[in-house]
Amino acid sequence: MIEKAKSLPADEVFLDLEDAVAPDAKAQARAAVAAALAEPGWSGQLRGVRVNDWTTPWTHADLIEVVSAVASAPDASLDIVVLPKVADVSHIQALDLLLSQLETTHGLPVGGIGIEAQIENAQGLTNIDAIAAAPRVQALVLGPADMAASLNMRTLEVGEQPEGYDVGDAHHHVLMRILVAARTHGVLAIDGPYLKIRDVDGFRRVAGRSAALGYDGKWVLHPDQIAAGNEIFSPRQKDYDHAELILEAYEWHTSRAGGARGAVMLGDEMIDEASRKMALVIAGKGRAAGMERMEPPFQPPS
Protein backbone atom coordinates (compact mmCIF):
# COMPACT_ATOMS: atom_id res chain seq x y z
CA MET A 1 0.00 0.00 0.00
CA ILE A 2 2.82 2.42 0.83
CA GLU A 3 4.59 1.71 -2.46
CA LYS A 4 1.37 2.25 -4.41
CA ALA A 5 0.65 5.48 -2.51
CA LYS A 6 3.85 7.06 -3.86
CA SER A 7 2.34 7.44 -7.32
CA LEU A 8 -1.29 8.25 -6.52
CA PRO A 9 -2.72 11.60 -7.73
CA ALA A 10 -3.54 12.86 -4.23
CA ASP A 11 -2.33 16.21 -2.92
CA GLU A 12 -1.07 14.64 0.30
CA VAL A 13 -0.31 11.16 1.57
CA PHE A 14 0.01 10.51 5.28
CA LEU A 15 1.04 7.21 6.80
CA ASP A 16 -0.98 6.22 9.84
CA LEU A 17 0.27 5.17 13.27
CA GLU A 18 -3.02 5.74 15.07
CA ASP A 19 -6.35 3.98 14.50
CA ALA A 20 -5.08 1.83 11.62
CA VAL A 21 -2.52 0.16 13.91
CA ALA A 22 -3.28 -2.22 16.78
CA PRO A 23 -1.61 -1.43 20.13
CA ASP A 24 0.73 -4.42 19.97
CA ALA A 25 1.90 -3.39 16.47
CA LYS A 26 2.72 0.27 17.22
CA ALA A 27 6.50 -0.13 17.46
CA GLN A 28 6.75 -2.22 14.30
CA ALA A 29 4.52 0.19 12.38
CA ARG A 30 6.55 3.17 13.58
CA ALA A 31 9.73 1.68 12.14
CA ALA A 32 8.00 0.86 8.83
CA VAL A 33 6.60 4.40 8.49
CA ALA A 34 9.93 6.01 9.33
CA ALA A 35 11.67 3.87 6.71
CA ALA A 36 9.01 4.55 4.07
CA LEU A 37 9.16 8.33 4.45
CA ALA A 38 12.94 8.14 4.05
CA GLU A 39 12.72 6.14 0.80
CA PRO A 40 12.99 7.65 -2.70
CA GLY A 41 10.27 7.31 -5.31
CA TRP A 42 7.62 9.69 -4.03
CA SER A 43 5.99 11.68 -6.84
CA GLY A 44 5.57 15.13 -5.34
CA GLN A 45 2.72 14.76 -2.87
CA LEU A 46 2.97 16.34 0.53
CA ARG A 47 4.21 13.62 2.89
CA GLY A 48 2.91 13.21 6.40
CA VAL A 49 2.41 10.92 9.35
CA ARG A 50 -0.52 10.63 11.71
CA VAL A 51 0.89 10.01 15.16
CA ASN A 52 -0.99 8.79 18.19
CA ASP A 53 -2.76 11.36 20.34
CA TRP A 54 -1.34 12.78 23.57
CA THR A 55 -3.53 10.62 25.83
CA THR A 56 -1.56 7.55 24.70
CA PRO A 57 1.97 6.46 25.68
CA TRP A 58 3.17 6.45 22.05
CA THR A 59 3.15 10.05 20.78
CA HIS A 60 6.67 11.12 21.75
CA ALA A 61 8.25 7.93 20.40
CA ASP A 62 6.31 8.28 17.13
CA LEU A 63 7.73 11.75 16.59
CA ILE A 64 11.29 11.02 17.68
CA GLU A 65 11.68 7.96 15.48
CA VAL A 66 9.98 9.36 12.38
CA VAL A 67 11.62 12.80 12.43
CA SER A 68 15.04 11.29 13.16
CA ALA A 69 14.72 8.89 10.23
CA VAL A 70 13.63 11.64 7.86
CA ALA A 71 16.46 13.93 8.95
CA SER A 72 19.10 11.27 8.27
CA ALA A 73 17.99 10.37 4.74
CA PRO A 74 18.94 12.58 1.75
CA ASP A 75 15.70 12.09 -0.23
CA ALA A 76 13.35 12.10 2.74
CA SER A 77 10.66 14.63 3.48
CA LEU A 78 8.18 15.15 6.28
CA ASP A 79 5.84 18.01 5.50
CA ILE A 80 3.00 17.38 7.92
CA VAL A 81 2.24 15.76 11.26
CA VAL A 82 -1.44 14.91 11.66
CA LEU A 83 -2.34 15.11 15.35
CA PRO A 84 -5.57 13.28 16.17
CA LYS A 85 -8.12 13.99 18.90
CA VAL A 86 -6.99 17.56 19.51
CA ALA A 87 -9.13 18.72 22.41
CA ASP A 88 -7.16 21.72 23.64
CA VAL A 89 -4.56 24.16 22.34
CA SER A 90 -2.05 22.64 24.78
CA HIS A 91 -1.95 19.54 22.55
CA ILE A 92 -0.67 21.68 19.68
CA GLN A 93 1.74 23.59 21.91
CA ALA A 94 3.28 20.36 23.19
CA LEU A 95 3.72 19.04 19.66
CA ASP A 96 5.23 22.34 18.52
CA LEU A 97 7.81 22.26 21.33
CA LEU A 98 8.85 18.68 20.64
CA LEU A 99 9.07 19.29 16.89
CA SER A 100 11.21 22.39 17.51
CA GLN A 101 13.62 20.37 19.65
CA LEU A 102 13.87 17.62 17.04
CA GLU A 103 14.36 20.08 14.18
CA THR A 104 17.11 21.86 16.12
CA THR A 105 18.80 18.58 17.04
CA HIS A 106 18.81 17.29 13.46
CA GLY A 107 19.60 20.55 11.68
CA LEU A 108 16.19 20.94 10.08
CA PRO A 109 14.52 24.35 9.60
CA VAL A 110 12.67 25.14 12.81
CA GLY A 111 8.99 25.39 12.07
CA GLY A 112 9.28 23.61 8.74
CA ILE A 113 7.04 20.68 9.69
CA GLY A 114 3.39 21.70 9.70
CA ILE A 115 0.55 20.40 11.86
CA GLU A 116 -2.91 19.28 10.80
CA ALA A 117 -5.20 19.25 13.83
CA GLN A 118 -7.92 16.62 13.78
CA ILE A 119 -11.07 17.82 15.57
CA GLU A 120 -12.85 14.74 16.85
CA ASN A 121 -14.83 15.57 19.98
CA ALA A 122 -17.06 18.19 21.58
CA GLN A 123 -14.20 19.67 23.61
CA GLY A 124 -12.05 20.18 20.52
CA LEU A 125 -14.94 21.85 18.73
CA THR A 126 -15.49 24.17 21.71
CA ASN A 127 -11.78 25.14 21.76
CA ILE A 128 -11.38 25.31 18.01
CA ASP A 129 -10.44 28.97 17.64
CA ALA A 130 -7.45 28.67 19.95
CA ILE A 131 -6.43 25.45 18.21
CA ALA A 132 -6.67 27.03 14.75
CA ALA A 133 -4.51 29.97 15.86
CA ALA A 134 -1.78 27.80 17.43
CA PRO A 135 1.78 27.51 16.03
CA ARG A 136 2.36 25.41 12.89
CA VAL A 137 -1.33 24.61 12.33
CA GLN A 138 -1.99 24.46 8.59
CA ALA A 139 -5.33 22.65 8.53
CA LEU A 140 -8.30 21.66 10.65
CA VAL A 141 -9.56 18.17 9.85
CA LEU A 142 -12.94 16.76 10.87
CA GLY A 143 -12.79 13.30 12.45
CA PRO A 144 -16.39 12.29 11.69
CA ALA A 145 -16.56 8.91 13.42
CA ASP A 146 -15.09 10.00 16.75
CA MET A 147 -17.08 13.23 16.59
CA ALA A 148 -20.33 11.32 16.16
CA ALA A 149 -19.42 9.12 19.14
CA SER A 150 -18.46 12.15 21.24
CA LEU A 151 -21.83 13.77 20.53
CA ASN A 152 -23.73 10.54 21.33
CA MET A 153 -25.11 10.57 17.79
CA ARG A 154 -27.40 7.60 17.12
CA THR A 155 -25.72 6.21 14.02
CA LEU A 156 -23.17 3.64 12.90
CA GLU A 157 -22.70 5.08 9.39
CA VAL A 158 -19.92 7.65 9.25
CA GLY A 159 -20.96 10.83 7.49
CA GLU A 160 -24.51 9.71 6.77
CA GLN A 161 -27.64 11.18 8.34
CA PRO A 162 -28.80 9.41 11.52
CA GLU A 163 -32.06 7.55 11.09
CA GLY A 164 -34.87 9.78 12.30
CA TYR A 165 -33.10 13.04 11.42
CA ASP A 166 -35.34 13.77 8.45
CA VAL A 167 -34.95 17.55 8.04
CA GLY A 168 -31.66 19.28 7.25
CA ASP A 169 -28.15 17.97 7.87
CA ALA A 170 -27.23 16.59 11.31
CA HIS A 171 -23.55 17.34 10.65
CA HIS A 172 -23.98 20.91 9.42
CA HIS A 173 -23.10 22.71 12.67
CA VAL A 174 -19.87 20.74 13.13
CA LEU A 175 -18.84 21.23 9.52
CA MET A 176 -19.60 24.95 9.59
CA ARG A 177 -17.93 25.55 12.97
CA ILE A 178 -14.69 24.01 11.69
CA LEU A 179 -14.96 25.97 8.43
CA VAL A 180 -15.53 29.32 10.15
CA ALA A 181 -12.53 28.78 12.45
CA ALA A 182 -10.36 27.78 9.50
CA ARG A 183 -11.30 30.85 7.48
CA THR A 184 -10.90 33.14 10.50
CA HIS A 185 -7.34 31.96 11.10
CA GLY A 186 -6.23 31.41 7.52
CA VAL A 187 -5.85 27.62 7.55
CA LEU A 188 -7.36 24.84 5.43
CA ALA A 189 -10.63 23.07 6.26
CA ILE A 190 -10.52 19.36 5.41
CA ASP A 191 -13.43 16.92 5.63
CA GLY A 192 -12.70 13.51 7.12
CA PRO A 193 -13.01 10.05 5.59
CA TYR A 194 -15.98 8.16 4.23
CA LEU A 195 -15.56 4.60 5.45
CA LYS A 196 -17.58 2.68 2.84
CA ILE A 197 -14.63 2.62 0.49
CA ARG A 198 -16.38 0.77 -2.35
CA ASP A 199 -19.42 3.05 -2.32
CA VAL A 200 -18.09 5.82 -4.56
CA ASP A 201 -21.58 7.26 -5.06
CA GLY A 202 -21.93 7.58 -1.29
CA PHE A 203 -18.52 9.24 -1.11
CA ARG A 204 -19.55 11.70 -3.82
CA ARG A 205 -22.78 12.55 -2.00
CA VAL A 206 -21.11 13.20 1.36
CA ALA A 207 -18.11 14.99 -0.17
CA GLY A 208 -20.46 17.17 -2.19
CA ARG A 209 -21.88 18.69 1.01
CA SER A 210 -18.56 19.84 2.42
CA ALA A 211 -17.33 20.95 -1.01
CA ALA A 212 -20.45 23.08 -1.44
CA LEU A 213 -19.84 24.72 1.94
CA GLY A 214 -16.31 25.68 0.90
CA TYR A 215 -14.06 22.96 2.32
CA ASP A 216 -10.67 22.62 0.68
CA GLY A 217 -10.62 18.84 0.41
CA LYS A 218 -11.52 15.50 1.93
CA TRP A 219 -9.58 12.49 3.13
CA VAL A 220 -9.70 9.39 0.96
CA LEU A 221 -9.13 5.84 2.13
CA HIS A 222 -8.88 4.09 -1.22
CA PRO A 223 -7.57 4.97 -4.70
CA ASP A 224 -11.11 4.69 -6.11
CA GLN A 225 -12.11 7.74 -4.07
CA ILE A 226 -9.31 9.98 -5.39
CA ALA A 227 -10.74 10.75 -8.83
CA ALA A 228 -14.15 11.49 -7.33
CA GLY A 229 -12.60 13.74 -4.68
CA ASN A 230 -10.50 15.68 -7.18
CA GLU A 231 -13.57 16.23 -9.34
CA ILE A 232 -15.90 17.25 -6.51
CA PHE A 233 -13.50 19.75 -4.95
CA SER A 234 -12.78 21.36 -8.31
CA PRO A 235 -15.34 23.83 -9.71
CA ARG A 236 -17.75 22.75 -12.40
CA GLN A 237 -16.46 23.81 -15.79
CA LYS A 238 -19.28 26.30 -16.41
CA ASP A 239 -18.71 27.90 -12.99
CA TYR A 240 -14.98 28.20 -13.58
CA ASP A 241 -15.50 29.76 -17.01
CA HIS A 242 -18.05 32.21 -15.63
CA ALA A 243 -15.81 33.16 -12.69
CA GLU A 244 -12.96 34.04 -15.03
CA LEU A 245 -15.40 36.03 -17.18
CA ILE A 246 -16.59 38.01 -14.15
CA LEU A 247 -13.02 38.86 -13.18
CA GLU A 248 -12.13 40.03 -16.67
CA ALA A 249 -15.33 42.04 -17.10
CA TYR A 250 -15.09 43.68 -13.71
CA GLU A 251 -11.44 44.60 -14.22
CA TRP A 252 -12.29 46.32 -17.50
CA HIS A 253 -15.42 48.12 -16.27
CA THR A 254 -13.65 49.49 -13.18
CA SER A 255 -10.74 50.77 -15.28
CA ARG A 256 -10.63 54.26 -16.76
CA ALA A 257 -11.09 52.78 -20.25
CA GLY A 258 -14.22 50.97 -19.10
CA GLY A 259 -15.77 53.98 -17.44
CA ALA A 260 -14.47 53.43 -13.88
CA ARG A 261 -17.80 51.95 -12.79
CA GLY A 262 -18.16 49.80 -9.67
CA ALA A 263 -21.46 48.09 -10.48
CA VAL A 264 -22.23 46.98 -14.03
CA MET A 265 -24.30 44.50 -15.97
CA LEU A 266 -22.73 41.32 -17.36
CA GLY A 267 -25.46 39.87 -19.54
CA ASP A 268 -28.54 39.86 -17.30
CA GLU A 269 -26.48 39.78 -14.06
CA MET A 270 -25.28 42.74 -12.03
CA ILE A 271 -21.68 42.38 -10.84
CA ASP A 272 -19.82 44.45 -8.28
CA GLU A 273 -16.93 44.13 -5.80
CA ALA A 274 -18.66 41.33 -3.90
CA SER A 275 -19.09 39.46 -7.18
CA ARG A 276 -15.35 39.81 -7.80
CA LYS A 277 -14.54 38.29 -4.40
CA MET A 278 -16.82 35.32 -5.03
CA ALA A 279 -15.36 34.84 -8.50
CA LEU A 280 -11.83 34.89 -7.07
CA VAL A 281 -12.71 31.88 -4.90
CA ILE A 282 -14.03 29.80 -7.80
CA ALA A 283 -11.30 30.88 -10.21
CA GLY A 284 -8.63 30.16 -7.60
CA LYS A 285 -9.93 26.63 -7.07
CA GLY A 286 -10.05 26.03 -10.82
CA ARG A 287 -6.54 27.32 -11.40
CA ALA A 288 -5.21 25.20 -8.54
CA ALA A 289 -6.84 22.17 -10.16
CA GLY A 290 -5.21 22.97 -13.50
CA MET A 291 -8.49 23.71 -15.28
CA GLU A 292 -8.51 25.47 -18.64
CA ARG A 293 -11.08 27.88 -20.04
CA MET A 294 -13.61 26.35 -22.43
CA GLU A 295 -15.51 29.59 -23.14
CA PRO A 296 -14.08 32.68 -24.88
CA PRO A 297 -12.71 35.51 -22.72
CA PHE A 298 -14.49 38.83 -22.07
CA GLN A 299 -14.58 41.20 -25.03
CA PRO A 300 -14.95 44.92 -24.20
CA PRO A 301 -17.73 46.58 -26.17
CA SER A 302 -16.51 48.44 -29.23
N, C-alpha and C positions, 0 to 999 in steps of 0.2 A: 504493500500500500504506500509506503514512504517513497519507494522508487518511482511508482506511477505518479505520485503527487508532484514530483519535480517538473513534470511537463504539462500539467493541467492548466487550462486557461482561466485560473482564478486570480484575483488581485492579491490574495494573501493565503498562505498555507501555514497553519500552526499545528504542531505536533502535541498530542495531549498526554499529560501525566495525571490528570484528575479523574473524572468519572469513567473514562474509558479503560482505566487500569485498576485491577483488583488490589487490595491492600498488600497482599503477599508478593505482588509483582512490581511494586513501586521502584525498588532499587534497580532491578533488571531493566525496566522500561526507561528509567532515567539515563542509564548508560547508553541504551540504544538511541534515544532521542539526541543526546549530546553528540554521539558519533555521526548521526545522520545530518545534523545541522552543520557539522564540520566537513562533510563530504562535498566534492564538486558535483556539477551536473544540474544544479538548479537553473531554472529558465527565467529568472527575473522577478518572480513573485516576492512580495514581502515575506520574510521568514519569521516565524514566532514559535513560542512554546506556551502552553497553558500549564501553569504550575498548580500545585495543590493550595487550598486556601489556608489562611493563617490560623484557623482553629485546629489544624492537623499538625502532626509532628514532622511533616515532610517538606514544608515550603523552603526553608533555608537551604537544605541539602539539594533540592531541585535547582535552585538558582546558582549555588556555588559550582555544582558539577557542570551544568549546561554552559554558563558564562565562561568558566575556565576552559572548557573544551573548545568553544568558539574562538576565544582569544588566542589559543595556541595553534590554530589551523589557518594557513594562508588564504584559503578560498572560502572560509566560513563567514556567516553573517547571522546576527540575531537582531532583528529590527524591533520586535514586539514581545513583551511578556503579557499574556492574558492572565489576569488575576480574577479568579472566580469568587462568588459569594461576598462581594465587597459590601459591607454593612455600614462602615464608618470611614471617614477620611483618614483615620489613623492607620488603616490597612494600606492605603496608598503611601502614606508617609513612611511607614516601615519598609515597604518595598523600595521606595526611592532611596532611602539611606543605604540599604544593603546593596542595591545596584551601584550606587556611587562608590562605595568601598571597593566593589569588585572591579569596576571600570578603572579606578585609580590603581589598584593592585596590578592589573594586567595591561596597563598602558592604553586603554580604550578611551575615546572621547567621553568625558563625564556628561551624562544626560543624553547620550546618543541612543540608548535603548528606550523605546516608548512603552507606555502602559495602556492596555485596554481593560477597562473596569467592567466586570460583568455584574449587572444589577439583578439579583435573584431573590430578594425577599423584601418584606414590607419596610424593614429598618433601612435597607439600602435605598429604597425609593424615597423615604422620608428625608434622608441625608444627601440626596443626590446632587444638590447644588454645590455643597462643599467638596464632594467627591469629584465632580466635573472640573472644579477649579484647581484641583491639587496638582503638584508637580508631575510632569511627564505624561499625564493623561492625554491620549490622542483620540479615544473613542469610548463611548458608553455602549454596552452590549446587553440586550435583554436576554436573561436566562428564563425562557418561558415555562419550563417544567417546574423548576424549583420555585418560581414566582407563584405559579398556580397552587402549589402545595403550601407555600407560606401564607397565602390568602385564604386557605381552606376552600378553594374552588372545587365544586363538585363535578369533576371531570377526570378522565384518564387519557384523553386525546389532546396532545400538546398542540396549542395554537388554534384548536377548533372551539366553537361555541359550546358551552356547557348545555346539556339537555335541560330544557325548561326556560332558558334565557332566549326568548323568542323575539325580542325587540332590541335593535341596536347591536353593539359589539361589546361583549363582556371584557375585552382586553383593551378597549380604547383609552381609558384613563391611564393605564400603565404605559402604553405606547406613547401617548401624547406627553406624559410627564417626563419621560426620558428624552423625547425629542426637544421639548422646550428647554430643558437643562443643557442639552448638547448645543443648541443654537445660541443660548445665552453665553456660553463659555467658549464657543468657537471650536468644538470638537465634533467628531463624527457620531452619528446615531446608527447603530447596527442592530437589525432584528436577529433574533436567535434561530435555532434550527427547527426544522420540521421533521419529525422522527419517522414518518412513514416514507422511507426513502424510495420506494418503488411507485408511490402515488404522486407522479409529477403534476397531475392536474390539481391535486390537493395542495401541493407546494405552490403552484402558480396562484391559486386562489388566496392562500394566506399571505404570500409574499406581496400580492397585489395590493393588499390593505396598507401595509407599512410603506410600500413604494408610493402609493397615492398620498399618504400623509407627508412624505418628504424624507423618509429614511434614506441613508446613503448606500445600504446594502443589506445582505442577509447571509447568515452562515449556511453552508451546504455540507451535507454529510456524505454525499455520493456524487460521482462524476455526472450522473444523469441529471442532477439538479443544477449544474453549473450553467448550461446553455439557457435554461429557463430563467435563472437568476439574472444573468447578464442581459437578457432581453427585457425582463420586467423592470429592472432598475435603470434602463436606458429609456429616453423619451420615445414615444411613438413618432414615426417619421414625419407625419403631417404636423405634429406639435413642434418638432425640432425646426422644420422648414419655416413654420409661421413665426417662431420665436426669433429666428435670424432675420426674417423680414421686418418684424417690429423694430428690432434694434437698428437696422439700416434706415428704415423710414423715419424713426424718431430722431436719429442723428442728423439726417438731412433737414427735417422740418425745424429743428431747434437751431440749426446753423443760420448764419446771416443770409446765405444763398437761398435757404428754404423759407425765409421769412421770420426766423427767430421766434417761432410759436411753440408754446409749451403743451398745448392740447390740440390735437388734429384728428382728422378722420383718415382711417386706413380701410378702404372699402366701406363697409357699413358699420365699422367698429371705431369708437373713439379711443385713442391711445394718449397716454400722458406719462409722467415720471414713474408713477406706480406700475404702469404697464411695462416700462423699460426694466424695472427691477424684477418683475415676474419673468420677463423674457430672458433676462440674464441667467436665472436659475435653470430654465429648460435648456437654453443654448449651452450653458456650461456643462450640464450633464451629457448632452449630445456630443460636444467636443471631446470630453473626457473618454467617451465610449468610442471615439473614432468615427462618428457618423459623418456622412457627406450630404450636402444639399441635393435634393431631387427636384426642387422647384427653382425657377429663375430668381435672381436677386431683385431688390427694389430698384425701380427706374423712376428717377425724379420726373415730374411732369415737364413737358417742353413748353 
